[in-house]
C-alpha cells in the first residue's frame, strides 16, 4: 500500500497485473516450464506433431462452435472491418485448421498444442482469464480405430508418472452407456440436460443432482434407473459383467459396453498399471459433443482438485466447417490451473531462480580467460553466465546463493598462471581445482 501511495503522489502509474492473469516469479517459472517440458516430451514420443494456431481468429469461426456461457466469455473486438476474437480453447482452432488443410494432411492426424487461451469469466481461485492448455487429438478421415481411445490413457499415464505428483487414477467410461440407457427409458430427448446434470455429481452431491433432475421434469423411475446405473462398482471385469447383465435393451448401450471393454482390455499391453485406471460410470463429461470413450484423471491423495486431465471421443470435429466427417479423440491438461492448485497445496518445490548451473567469476581485469571458460561450459551443455559487475567477492557469491546457482568458477591471476581453476560447490562449500578442460566434466559429475 505504501508503494502504491508513493506512486500515486509522484504521478507514476501503479503497477498491478490484471485480475485473472497469472504472472510468476523466476523460481516459479522454472518449475512451470519443467512441467510444460515433460508434457511436451511425452506428446512428442507418442508421435504428436506440435502445432500453434493463431491466438486471434475470425469471430464467426469461434462462435460457430461456442455456445451458452462460453459465448458470453469470448474476448471479441473489431479492427477495421474485421470481426475478431481471441481463442477460448484449442479444439475449435483445430477444427478450423483440419477443415482448411484436410487435403494436405495425412490421416489419422496426430496433433499436440500447448498454448494460451482466453475466457472473460469472473476470476476466482484456480480459474483464469488467460491460461495454458496442453492438448492432444487424433483425427480420422471418415473413421478412427478404437485403439486410439485405448492409447490415450497410456499418454496420460506417462505424463503423470513423469510429473510425479503422487498416485493418480484415470477414470474411464463411455457416453454411449448413459445415452443408450436414457434412450431405453424413453428419455433420449432430455439426454443433454440429464448428462450435464450427472456431470455435476462430484461437485454438488447426489441430493442436489436428484433435485436438478426433478426440476428438469425427469420421471422418478428414470432417476432411480440412472442412480442404479452409476452405483455399479467393483473391478473392471465385475463392472463390465454387471453392465452386460443390466438388461438394457438398446443397441447404443450394448455398443458402449463393448467399446469400453475393448479399451480396458488393451490398457495393460499399453503399459498402464491396473492401479492407475478404473471404470467410473459417473464420468459423463458435460460437453455434448462427446460421443464415446470419456476420461477424467484425478490425484488419489487430492481428489478435491477435481480432474487434472480430461477428454474423450467425438464423432465429428469439424461439422460446422465442412461436410467431411472427421471423428477424433483427445485430451486436455489445464496447465495454468494445475500449477496454481499444486502450488496452493504445497506439492511444488521451488528452488533455483535461474537455469544457470555455473557462475564464472572473473577476479582479473582481462576477462578473456573467463569468457573462454564460459563458452566451453556452454558448448558442453551447461547453462553458464559470467558475473561482470565490479563488486566485492562476498557480493558475487551472494548473487549465486540468492539465485540458487550450484557452482561457481573463480578465475584469478593465480588460477590463470597455474592452469588450475577453483570450482566451488555452493551447496556443500567444497572446492576443487580443475584444469580448464576438466571443469565441465567435474561439474556434470556433481550434478548427477
C-alpha positions as CSV (number, residue, x, y, z in Angstrom):
1,X,0.0,0.0,0.0
2,X,2.9,2.4,0.9
3,X,4.4,1.8,-2.6
4,X,1.1,2.5,-4.3
5,X,0.6,5.7,-2.4
6,X,4.1,6.9,-3.3
7,X,3.3,6.1,-7.0
8,X,0.1,8.0,-6.8
9,X,1.7,11.0,-5.2
10,X,4.6,11.1,-7.7
11,X,2.3,10.7,-10.7
12,X,3.6,7.3,-11.5
13,X,1.3,4.6,-12.9
14,X,0.6,1.9,-10.3
15,X,1.9,-1.5,-11.4
16,X,-0.5,-4.3,-10.9
17,X,-1.2,-7.3,-13.1
18,X,-4.8,-7.6,-14.2
19,X,-7.0,-10.0,-12.2
20,X,-7.4,-13.4,-13.7
21,X,-3.9,-13.4,-15.3
22,X,-1.0,-15.4,-13.8
23,X,2.4,-13.9,-13.5
24,X,5.2,-15.9,-12.0
25,X,8.5,-15.2,-10.2
26,X,11.6,-16.8,-11.7
27,X,11.8,-19.8,-9.4
28,X,8.1,-20.5,-10.1
29,X,8.5,-20.0,-13.8
30,X,11.3,-22.6,-13.9
31,X,9.0,-25.2,-12.3
32,X,6.2,-24.3,-14.6
33,X,8.5,-24.6,-17.6
34,X,9.7,-28.0,-16.4
35,X,6.1,-29.2,-16.1
36,X,5.4,-28.0,-19.6
37,X,8.6,-29.6,-21.0
38,X,7.6,-33.0,-19.5
39,X,4.2,-32.8,-21.2
40,X,5.7,-31.7,-24.5
41,X,8.2,-34.5,-24.4
42,X,5.6,-37.2,-23.7
43,X,3.4,-35.9,-26.5
44,X,6.4,-35.9,-28.8
45,X,7.4,-39.5,-28.1
46,X,3.9,-40.6,-28.9
47,X,4.2,-39.1,-32.3
48,X,2.1,-36.0,-32.0
49,X,3.1,-33.1,-34.2
50,X,3.3,-29.8,-32.2
51,X,1.2,-27.1,-33.9
52,X,0.4,-23.5,-32.9
53,X,-2.6,-21.9,-34.5
54,X,-3.2,-18.1,-34.2
55,X,-4.4,-16.7,-30.9
56,X,-6.8,-14.4,-33.0
57,X,-9.4,-16.0,-35.1
58,X,-12.4,-14.6,-37.1
59,X,-15.3,-14.3,-34.6
60,X,-17.7,-16.3,-36.8
61,X,-15.3,-19.3,-36.7
62,X,-15.2,-19.3,-33.0
63,X,-18.8,-18.6,-32.4
64,X,-19.8,-21.5,-34.7
65,X,-18.6,-23.9,-32.0
66,X,-19.2,-21.8,-28.9
67,X,-22.5,-21.7,-27.1
68,X,-24.2,-20.7,-23.8
69,X,-21.8,-19.4,-21.2
70,X,-18.7,-19.8,-23.3
71,X,-20.1,-17.5,-26.0
72,X,-20.5,-14.8,-23.3
73,X,-16.9,-15.2,-22.2
74,X,-15.3,-14.7,-25.6
75,X,-13.0,-11.7,-26.0
76,X,-14.4,-10.1,-29.2
77,X,-13.3,-6.9,-30.9
78,X,-13.2,-5.2,-34.3
79,X,-10.2,-4.0,-36.2
80,X,-11.2,-2.1,-39.3
81,X,-13.9,-4.2,-40.9
82,X,-12.7,-7.4,-39.3
83,X,-14.8,-9.0,-36.6
84,X,-12.2,-10.8,-34.5
85,X,-11.9,-12.8,-31.2
86,X,-9.3,-14.5,-29.0
87,X,-9.4,-18.3,-29.0
88,X,-11.2,-19.7,-25.9
89,X,-9.9,-23.2,-26.3
90,X,-7.6,-25.2,-28.6
91,X,-10.2,-27.5,-30.1
92,X,-12.1,-25.0,-32.2
93,X,-8.9,-23.7,-33.9
94,X,-8.0,-27.4,-34.5
95,X,-11.4,-27.9,-36.2
96,X,-10.8,-24.9,-38.4
97,X,-7.3,-26.0,-39.2
98,X,-8.2,-29.6,-40.1
99,X,-11.1,-28.4,-42.3
100,X,-8.9,-25.9,-44.1
101,X,-6.0,-28.3,-44.7
102,X,-7.8,-31.6,-44.9
103,X,-6.5,-32.3,-48.4
104,X,-2.9,-31.6,-47.4
105,X,-2.9,-33.7,-44.1
106,X,-2.2,-37.4,-43.7
107,X,-4.8,-39.2,-41.6
108,X,-5.0,-40.3,-38.8
109,X,-3.7,-36.8,-38.0
110,X,-1.9,-36.6,-34.6
111,X,-1.5,-33.1,-33.3
112,X,-0.4,-31.6,-30.0
113,X,-0.8,-28.0,-29.0
114,X,0.3,-26.2,-25.9
115,X,-0.8,-22.6,-25.8
116,X,-2.7,-19.8,-24.1
117,X,-6.4,-19.4,-24.4
118,X,-8.7,-16.6,-23.2
119,X,-12.0,-16.5,-21.4
120,X,-13.6,-13.4,-20.0
121,X,-15.1,-15.1,-17.0
122,X,-15.2,-13.9,-13.4
123,X,-11.7,-14.6,-11.9
124,X,-11.8,-16.9,-8.9
125,X,-9.5,-19.3,-7.2
126,X,-8.0,-21.7,-9.7
127,X,-9.7,-20.0,-12.7
128,X,-8.1,-17.6,-15.0
129,X,-8.9,-15.3,-17.9
130,X,-5.6,-16.2,-19.7
131,X,-4.3,-19.8,-19.2
132,X,-2.3,-22.5,-20.8
133,X,-3.9,-25.7,-22.2
134,X,-2.0,-28.7,-23.3
135,X,-4.0,-30.7,-25.8
136,X,-3.5,-33.8,-28.0
137,X,-6.0,-35.0,-30.6
138,X,-6.1,-37.9,-33.1
139,X,-8.3,-37.1,-36.0
140,X,-9.6,-39.7,-38.5
141,X,-10.9,-39.2,-42.0
142,X,-14.4,-40.9,-42.1
143,X,-13.4,-43.4,-39.4
144,X,-11.0,-43.8,-36.5
145,X,-9.9,-47.0,-34.8
146,X,-11.0,-47.5,-31.2
147,X,-7.4,-48.5,-30.5
148,X,-6.7,-44.7,-30.4
149,X,-9.1,-44.4,-27.5
150,X,-7.1,-47.1,-25.7
151,X,-3.8,-45.4,-26.4
152,X,-4.8,-42.1,-24.9
153,X,-4.7,-43.4,-21.2
154,X,-1.2,-44.6,-22.0
155,X,-0.2,-41.0,-22.8
156,X,-1.9,-39.7,-19.6
157,X,-0.2,-42.4,-17.5
158,X,3.2,-41.5,-18.9
159,X,2.7,-37.7,-18.3
160,X,1.6,-38.0,-14.7
161,X,4.1,-40.8,-13.9
162,X,6.9,-38.4,-15.1
163,X,5.5,-35.4,-13.3
164,X,5.4,-37.5,-10.1
165,X,2.7,-35.6,-8.1
166,X,1.7,-38.8,-6.3
167,X,-0.7,-41.6,-7.1
168,X,-3.4,-40.9,-9.7
169,X,-6.2,-42.7,-11.4
170,X,-7.6,-42.4,-14.9
171,X,-11.3,-42.7,-14.7
172,X,-12.8,-44.1,-17.9
173,X,-16.4,-44.5,-19.2
174,X,-18.3,-44.3,-22.4
175,X,-21.0,-41.8,-23.3
176,X,-22.9,-44.4,-25.3
177,X,-23.8,-46.1,-22.0
178,X,-25.7,-43.3,-20.4
179,X,-27.1,-42.2,-23.8
180,X,-28.3,-45.7,-24.6
181,X,-29.7,-46.1,-21.1
182,X,-31.8,-42.9,-21.4
183,X,-33.0,-44.0,-24.9
184,X,-34.2,-47.3,-23.4
185,X,-36.0,-45.3,-20.7
186,X,-37.6,-43.1,-23.4
187,X,-35.7,-40.1,-22.0
188,X,-33.4,-39.6,-25.0
189,X,-34.9,-36.2,-25.8
190,X,-33.6,-35.0,-22.4
191,X,-30.2,-36.6,-22.6
192,X,-28.1,-33.5,-23.0
193,X,-29.6,-31.8,-19.9
194,X,-29.6,-35.1,-17.9
195,X,-25.9,-35.8,-18.8
196,X,-24.9,-32.3,-17.9
197,X,-26.6,-32.6,-14.6
198,X,-25.0,-36.0,-13.8
199,X,-21.6,-34.5,-14.6
200,X,-22.1,-32.2,-11.6
201,X,-22.4,-35.2,-9.2
202,X,-18.9,-34.9,-7.7
203,X,-19.2,-31.2,-7.2
204,X,-22.7,-30.9,-5.7
205,X,-23.6,-34.3,-4.4
206,X,-26.3,-36.8,-5.0
207,X,-29.2,-34.9,-3.3
208,X,-28.6,-31.8,-5.3
209,X,-28.3,-33.8,-8.6
210,X,-31.6,-35.5,-7.8
211,X,-33.2,-32.2,-7.2
212,X,-32.0,-30.8,-10.5
213,X,-33.2,-33.9,-12.3
214,X,-36.7,-33.4,-10.8
215,X,-36.6,-29.8,-11.8
216,X,-35.9,-30.9,-15.4
217,X,-39.0,-33.0,-15.3
218,X,-37.3,-36.4,-15.3
219,X,-39.6,-39.1,-14.1
220,X,-38.9,-40.9,-10.8
221,X,-38.4,-44.3,-12.4
222,X,-35.8,-42.8,-14.8
223,X,-34.0,-41.1,-11.9
224,X,-33.9,-44.4,-10.0
225,X,-32.5,-46.2,-13.1
226,X,-29.8,-43.5,-13.5
227,X,-28.6,-43.8,-9.9
228,X,-28.7,-47.6,-10.1
229,X,-26.6,-47.4,-13.2
230,X,-23.9,-45.1,-11.8
231,X,-23.8,-47.0,-8.5
232,X,-22.3,-50.1,-10.2
233,X,-18.8,-50.6,-8.8
234,X,-16.1,-53.2,-8.4
235,X,-13.2,-54.3,-10.6
236,X,-13.3,-53.6,-14.3
237,X,-14.2,-57.2,-15.1
238,X,-17.0,-57.1,-12.5
239,X,-18.4,-53.8,-13.8
240,X,-18.4,-54.9,-17.4
241,X,-20.2,-58.1,-16.4
242,X,-22.7,-56.1,-14.4
243,X,-23.3,-53.8,-17.4
244,X,-23.9,-56.7,-19.7
245,X,-26.3,-58.2,-17.2
246,X,-28.2,-55.0,-16.6
247,X,-30.8,-55.9,-19.2
248,X,-30.8,-52.7,-21.1
249,X,-32.4,-53.4,-24.5
250,X,-30.7,-50.8,-26.6
251,X,-28.1,-51.1,-29.3
252,X,-26.3,-47.8,-28.4
253,X,-25.9,-49.1,-24.8
254,X,-24.6,-52.5,-26.0
255,X,-22.1,-50.8,-28.3
256,X,-20.9,-48.6,-25.4
257,X,-20.3,-51.7,-23.3
258,X,-18.2,-53.4,-26.0
259,X,-16.2,-50.2,-26.8
260,X,-15.4,-49.8,-23.1
261,X,-14.4,-53.5,-22.8
262,X,-12.0,-53.2,-25.7
263,X,-10.4,-50.1,-24.4
264,X,-9.9,-51.7,-20.9
265,X,-8.6,-54.9,-22.5
266,X,-5.6,-53.1,-24.1
267,X,-4.5,-50.9,-21.3
268,X,-2.2,-53.5,-19.7
269,X,-0.4,-54.1,-23.0
270,X,-0.1,-50.3,-23.4
271,X,1.8,-50.1,-20.1
272,X,-0.9,-48.6,-17.9
273,X,-0.8,-50.3,-14.4
274,X,-4.0,-51.6,-13.1
275,X,-3.8,-49.2,-10.1
276,X,-3.8,-46.2,-12.5
277,X,-7.1,-46.7,-14.2
278,X,-10.7,-47.6,-13.3
279,X,-14.1,-47.7,-14.9
280,X,-16.2,-44.9,-13.4
281,X,-19.8,-44.6,-14.6
282,X,-20.2,-41.2,-13.0
283,X,-17.9,-39.8,-15.7
284,X,-20.2,-38.2,-18.3
285,X,-18.4,-35.1,-19.5
286,X,-20.9,-32.3,-19.7
287,X,-20.0,-31.1,-23.2
288,X,-22.5,-32.7,-25.6
289,X,-20.0,-33.3,-28.5
290,X,-18.5,-36.3,-26.7
291,X,-20.0,-39.5,-28.1
292,X,-17.9,-42.4,-26.9
293,X,-15.0,-43.0,-24.6
294,X,-14.5,-40.3,-21.9
295,X,-11.7,-39.8,-19.4
296,X,-11.0,-37.8,-16.3
297,X,-7.8,-38.1,-14.2
298,X,-7.6,-37.3,-10.5
299,X,-4.8,-37.4,-7.9
300,X,-5.8,-40.1,-5.4
301,X,-4.5,-38.1,-2.4
302,X,-6.0,-34.9,-3.5
303,X,-9.5,-35.6,-5.0
304,X,-10.5,-32.0,-4.0
305,X,-8.6,-30.8,-7.0
306,X,-11.0,-32.4,-9.4
307,X,-10.0,-33.6,-12.8
308,X,-6.4,-32.6,-13.8
309,X,-6.7,-34.1,-17.3
310,X,-9.9,-34.8,-19.2
311,X,-11.3,-35.5,-22.7
312,X,-12.8,-38.2,-24.9
313,X,-14.1,-39.3,-28.3
314,X,-16.2,-37.2,-30.6
315,X,-17.9,-38.2,-33.8
316,X,-17.3,-35.1,-36.0
317,X,-14.7,-32.5,-35.0
318,X,-15.5,-30.0,-37.8
319,X,-19.1,-30.4,-38.7
320,X,-19.6,-26.7,-38.6
321,X,-16.9,-26.1,-41.2
322,X,-17.0,-29.0,-43.6
323,X,-19.2,-31.9,-44.9
324,X,-16.2,-34.2,-44.4
325,X,-16.7,-36.4,-41.4
326,X,-13.7,-36.1,-39.1
327,X,-14.0,-38.2,-35.9
328,X,-11.4,-37.8,-33.2
329,X,-10.3,-38.5,-29.7
330,X,-8.3,-36.2,-27.4
331,X,-7.5,-34.9,-24.0
332,X,-6.6,-31.5,-22.4
333,X,-4.5,-30.6,-19.4
334,X,-5.2,-27.2,-18.0
335,X,-1.6,-26.4,-17.1
336,X,-2.1,-23.0,-15.5
337,X,-4.9,-24.2,-13.3
338,X,-3.0,-27.4,-12.4
339,X,0.1,-25.4,-11.5
340,X,-1.9,-23.0,-9.3
341,X,-3.6,-25.8,-7.5
342,X,-0.4,-27.8,-6.8
343,X,1.3,-24.7,-5.6
344,X,-1.6,-23.9,-3.3
345,X,-1.5,-27.4,-1.6
346,X,2.3,-27.4,-1.4
347,X,3.1,-30.1,-3.9
348,X,5.6,-28.0,-5.8
349,X,9.1,-27.3,-4.6
350,X,10.7,-24.0,-5.7
351,X,14.5,-23.7,-5.6
352,X,16.7,-22.1,-8.2
353,X,15.5,-18.8,-9.6
354,X,17.7,-19.3,-12.8
355,X,18.5,-22.0,-15.2
356,X,22.2,-21.3,-14.6
357,X,24.4,-24.2,-13.4
358,X,27.7,-22.4,-13.3
359,X,28.6,-18.8,-12.5
360,X,32.1,-17.8,-13.8
361,X,33.5,-15.1,-11.5
362,X,36.4,-13.1,-13.0
363,X,39.0,-11.8,-10.5
364,X,41.1,-10.1,-13.2
365,X,40.7,-7.1,-15.4
366,X,41.2,-9.0,-18.6
367,X,38.2,-11.3,-18.9
368,X,39.3,-13.2,-21.9
369,X,40.0,-16.4,-20.0
370,X,36.7,-16.2,-18.0
371,X,34.9,-15.8,-21.3
372,X,36.7,-18.8,-22.8
373,X,35.7,-21.0,-19.8
374,X,32.1,-19.8,-20.0
375,X,31.9,-20.6,-23.7
376,X,33.4,-24.1,-23.2
377,X,30.9,-24.8,-20.4
378,X,28.0,-23.8,-22.7
379,X,29.3,-25.9,-25.5
380,X,29.3,-28.8,-23.0
381,X,25.6,-28.2,-22.4
382,X,25.9,-26.4,-19.1
383,X,23.9,-23.2,-18.6
384,X,26.5,-20.7,-17.7
385,X,26.8,-17.0,-17.0
386,X,29.7,-14.6,-16.3
387,X,29.5,-12.1,-13.4
388,X,30.7,-8.9,-14.9
389,X,29.9,-6.4,-12.1
390,X,32.7,-4.8,-10.2
391,X,31.7,-5.6,-6.6
392,X,33.2,-7.3,-3.6
393,X,33.7,-11.1,-3.6
394,X,31.1,-11.6,-1.0
395,X,28.5,-9.9,-3.2
396,X,29.4,-12.1,-6.1
397,X,28.9,-15.2,-4.0
398,X,25.7,-13.8,-2.5
399,X,24.4,-13.4,-6.1
400,X,25.0,-17.1,-6.7
401,X,23.4,-18.1,-3.4
402,X,20.3,-16.0,-3.9
403,X,19.6,-17.4,-7.3
404,X,20.5,-21.0,-6.2
405,X,23.4,-21.3,-8.8
406,X,25.1,-24.6,-7.6
407,X,28.6,-24.0,-8.9
408,X,31.0,-21.0,-9.1
409,X,34.3,-21.0,-11.0
410,X,36.8,-18.5,-9.7
411,X,39.2,-17.1,-12.3
412,X,42.1,-15.0,-10.8
413,X,45.7,-14.3,-11.7
414,X,47.0,-17.3,-9.7
415,X,44.5,-19.7,-11.4
416,X,45.4,-18.4,-14.9
417,X,49.1,-18.8,-14.1
418,X,48.8,-22.3,-12.7
419,X,46.2,-23.5,-15.2
420,X,44.1,-24.9,-12.3
421,X,40.8,-23.1,-11.6
422,X,38.8,-23.2,-8.4
423,X,35.3,-24.8,-8.7
424,X,33.2,-24.1,-5.6
425,X,30.1,-26.2,-4.8
426,X,27.8,-23.6,-3.3
427,X,25.7,-26.2,-1.5
428,X,28.4,-28.0,0.3
429,X,31.1,-25.3,0.4
430,X,33.7,-27.8,-1.1
431,X,36.3,-26.5,-3.5
432,X,38.3,-28.4,-6.1
433,X,41.0,-27.4,-8.5
434,X,40.4,-28.3,-12.2
435,X,42.3,-27.7,-15.4
436,X,40.2,-25.6,-17.8
437,X,39.3,-28.6,-20.0
438,X,38.1,-30.6,-17.0
439,X,35.7,-28.1,-15.4
440,X,32.6,-29.3,-17.4
441,X,33.3,-32.9,-16.6
442,X,33.7,-32.2,-12.9
443,X,30.5,-30.1,-12.7
444,X,28.4,-32.7,-14.6
445,X,29.7,-35.4,-12.3
446,X,28.5,-33.4,-9.3
447,X,25.1,-32.6,-10.9
448,X,24.4,-36.3,-11.5
